[in-house]
């Protein structure tokens, strides 16, 4: 459907909403193949959809209607694309060594461990990483971030987390809460979902989720 001049004007005048939401969610972009500009593009499509479907009902401003539509479009794209958060330094260092081996793609976990002189679990994680390039962020530094820190604590040495693998170690409620956090929801929003306080959600991160994360990383 062709947009009217009025709708085009609404889109241009509300691009600030797209940029604001993208800034709130940019911490989620951990891989080189998904950029801030991609988030803006996806958010702009969400804004266009909001403009096309907006009905000026009493008590509902356009911004109030558009923000969740834009945010939802960005989160959907992130959730579809994002497989992992980062990789530990040892995998970044081992990838060139692995790929220098003859017929490395045909080596077993045990053979890789033996040749490179590393534990079997590290060899397994290395092979997972090289066969799933979407898991790798070539920027191995994990940037300080308030939302990230609320989940995992300040600057960690834990390295990589394979999201699905780690989530499956949690109890169902903790899993749901962490999924919401990784999707960009604030503690206040998560608390509202479960009819509790932000303080209770913070305690759940501190007492349940973060210790599990440390335990998981200790084994990686």
C-alpha positions as CSV (number, residue, x, y, z in Angstrom):
1,X,0.0,0.0,0.0
2,X,1.4,3.4,-1.0
3,X,1.9,5.7,1.9
4,X,0.2,9.1,2.0
5,X,2.2,12.4,2.4
6,X,0.9,12.6,6.0
7,X,2.1,9.0,6.7
8,X,5.5,9.8,5.2
9,X,5.7,12.9,7.4
10,X,4.8,10.8,10.5
11,X,7.6,8.3,9.7
12,X,10.2,11.1,9.3
13,X,9.2,12.9,12.4
14,X,9.2,9.7,14.5
15,X,12.6,8.2,13.4
16,X,13.9,9.4,16.8
17,X,11.8,6.6,18.4
18,X,13.7,4.0,16.2
19,X,17.1,5.4,17.2
20,X,16.2,5.6,20.9
21,X,15.0,1.9,21.0
22,X,18.0,0.8,18.9
23,X,20.3,2.5,21.5
24,X,18.5,0.7,24.3
25,X,19.0,-2.7,22.5
26,X,22.5,-2.2,21.0
27,X,24.1,-4.2,23.8
28,X,22.4,-7.3,22.2
29,X,24.6,-7.0,19.1
30,X,27.5,-9.3,19.8
31,X,28.3,-10.6,16.4
32,X,30.0,-8.9,13.4
33,X,27.2,-10.0,11.1
34,X,24.5,-8.0,12.8
35,X,25.2,-4.2,13.0
36,X,23.5,-1.2,14.5
37,X,22.5,-0.1,11.1
38,X,20.6,-3.4,10.7
39,X,18.7,-2.7,13.9
40,X,17.7,0.8,12.5
41,X,16.5,-0.8,9.3
42,X,14.4,-3.4,11.1
43,X,13.1,-0.7,13.4
44,X,12.2,1.5,10.5
45,X,10.1,-1.3,9.0
46,X,8.4,-1.6,12.4
47,X,7.7,2.2,12.4
48,X,6.2,2.0,8.9
49,X,3.9,-0.9,10.1
50,X,2.9,1.2,13.1
51,X,2.1,4.2,10.9
52,X,0.0,2.1,8.6
53,X,-2.0,0.5,11.4
54,X,-2.3,3.4,13.8
55,X,-5.8,4.5,14.7
56,X,-6.0,7.7,16.6
57,X,-8.1,6.5,19.6
58,X,-8.7,8.6,22.6
59,X,-6.0,8.3,25.2
60,X,-3.5,6.5,22.9
61,X,-0.7,8.6,21.4
62,X,1.1,7.5,18.4
63,X,4.4,7.1,20.4
64,X,2.6,4.9,22.9
65,X,1.3,2.7,20.1
66,X,4.5,2.7,18.0
67,X,7.2,2.0,20.6
68,X,6.1,-1.6,21.3
69,X,5.6,-2.3,17.6
70,X,9.1,-1.0,16.8
71,X,10.7,-2.8,19.8
72,X,9.0,-6.1,18.9
73,X,10.3,-5.9,15.3
74,X,13.8,-5.4,16.6
75,X,13.6,-8.2,19.2
76,X,12.2,-10.6,16.7
77,X,15.1,-10.0,14.4
78,X,17.7,-10.3,17.2
79,X,16.1,-13.4,18.6
80,X,16.2,-15.0,15.1
81,X,19.8,-14.0,14.4
82,X,21.5,-14.2,17.8
83,X,22.9,-17.6,18.6
84,X,25.5,-16.6,21.2
85,X,27.1,-13.7,23.0
86,X,30.8,-14.0,22.6
87,X,33.6,-16.6,22.6
88,X,36.4,-17.1,25.0
89,X,39.9,-16.0,24.1
90,X,41.2,-19.6,23.9
91,X,38.9,-20.4,21.0
92,X,40.0,-17.2,19.1
93,X,43.6,-18.3,19.6
94,X,43.0,-22.0,18.7
95,X,41.0,-21.5,15.5
96,X,44.1,-20.7,13.4
97,X,46.0,-23.6,14.9
98,X,43.2,-26.0,14.1
99,X,42.8,-24.7,10.6
100,X,46.5,-25.1,9.9
101,X,46.1,-28.9,10.4
102,X,45.8,-31.1,7.4
103,X,42.2,-32.4,7.0
104,X,41.2,-30.6,10.2
105,X,37.5,-30.9,9.2
106,X,37.7,-34.7,9.4
107,X,39.4,-34.9,12.8
108,X,37.5,-36.2,15.8
109,X,37.2,-34.4,19.2
110,X,39.8,-36.8,20.7
111,X,42.2,-36.3,17.8
112,X,42.0,-32.5,18.0
113,X,42.5,-32.6,21.8
114,X,45.6,-34.8,21.4
115,X,47.2,-32.8,18.6
116,X,46.6,-29.4,20.1
117,X,47.3,-30.6,23.7
118,X,44.0,-29.3,25.1
119,X,41.2,-30.9,27.2
120,X,38.5,-32.8,25.4
121,X,35.8,-30.3,26.4
122,X,37.8,-27.4,24.9
123,X,38.3,-29.4,21.7
124,X,34.6,-30.1,21.5
125,X,33.8,-26.4,22.0
126,X,36.4,-25.4,19.4
127,X,34.8,-27.7,16.8
128,X,31.3,-26.4,17.6
129,X,32.6,-22.9,17.1
130,X,34.3,-23.4,13.8
131,X,31.3,-25.3,12.4
132,X,28.9,-22.6,13.6
133,X,30.5,-19.3,12.6
134,X,27.4,-17.5,13.6
135,X,28.4,-18.2,17.2
136,X,31.7,-16.3,16.9
137,X,32.1,-12.6,17.5
138,X,35.6,-11.7,16.3
139,X,35.7,-8.9,18.8
140,X,36.5,-11.1,21.8
141,X,36.3,-8.3,24.3
142,X,33.1,-8.4,26.3
143,X,32.1,-4.8,26.7
144,X,30.9,-3.4,30.1
145,X,27.2,-3.0,30.0
146,X,24.6,-2.4,32.6
147,X,22.1,-4.9,31.4
148,X,24.8,-7.5,30.7
149,X,26.3,-6.9,34.1
150,X,22.9,-7.4,35.8
151,X,22.9,-10.9,34.5
152,X,26.5,-12.0,34.6
153,X,28.2,-9.6,37.0
154,X,30.8,-7.0,36.1
155,X,33.5,-7.7,33.5
156,X,33.8,-11.5,33.5
157,X,36.5,-14.0,32.7
158,X,33.8,-16.6,32.0
159,X,34.3,-16.4,28.2
160,X,31.6,-17.8,26.1
161,X,28.1,-18.8,26.8
162,X,26.2,-21.0,24.3
163,X,22.8,-19.5,25.2
164,X,20.6,-22.5,24.6
165,X,23.0,-24.9,26.3
166,X,23.2,-22.7,29.4
167,X,19.4,-21.9,29.5
168,X,18.7,-25.6,29.6
169,X,20.7,-25.9,32.9
170,X,18.2,-23.5,34.6
171,X,14.8,-24.1,36.2
172,X,11.9,-23.1,34.0
173,X,11.1,-19.8,35.7
174,X,14.8,-18.7,35.8
175,X,15.1,-19.7,32.1
176,X,12.1,-17.6,31.2
177,X,13.4,-14.6,33.2
178,X,16.9,-14.8,31.6
179,X,15.4,-15.2,28.1
180,X,13.4,-12.0,28.7
181,X,16.5,-10.2,30.0
182,X,18.5,-11.3,27.0
183,X,15.7,-10.1,24.7
184,X,16.1,-6.6,26.1
185,X,13.3,-6.3,28.7
186,X,14.2,-4.3,31.8
187,X,13.9,-5.7,35.3
188,X,10.8,-3.6,35.8
189,X,9.1,-5.1,32.8
190,X,10.1,-8.6,33.8
191,X,8.8,-8.0,37.3
192,X,5.5,-6.8,35.8
193,X,5.2,-10.0,33.7
194,X,5.4,-12.2,36.9
195,X,3.6,-10.0,39.3
196,X,6.6,-9.3,41.5
197,X,9.0,-6.5,42.3
198,X,12.2,-5.5,40.4
199,X,14.1,-6.3,43.7
200,X,12.8,-9.9,43.6
201,X,14.0,-10.3,40.0
202,X,17.4,-8.8,40.9
203,X,17.7,-11.3,43.8
204,X,16.8,-14.1,41.5
205,X,19.7,-13.1,39.2
206,X,22.0,-12.7,42.1
207,X,21.2,-15.9,44.0
208,X,20.0,-18.3,41.2
209,X,21.1,-17.3,37.7
210,X,24.5,-15.8,38.2
211,X,26.0,-18.6,40.4
212,X,24.7,-21.1,37.7
213,X,26.5,-19.0,35.1
214,X,29.7,-19.1,37.0
215,X,29.5,-22.8,37.4
216,X,28.7,-23.3,33.7
217,X,31.7,-21.2,32.7
218,X,34.0,-23.0,35.1
219,X,33.4,-26.1,33.0
220,X,33.9,-24.5,29.6
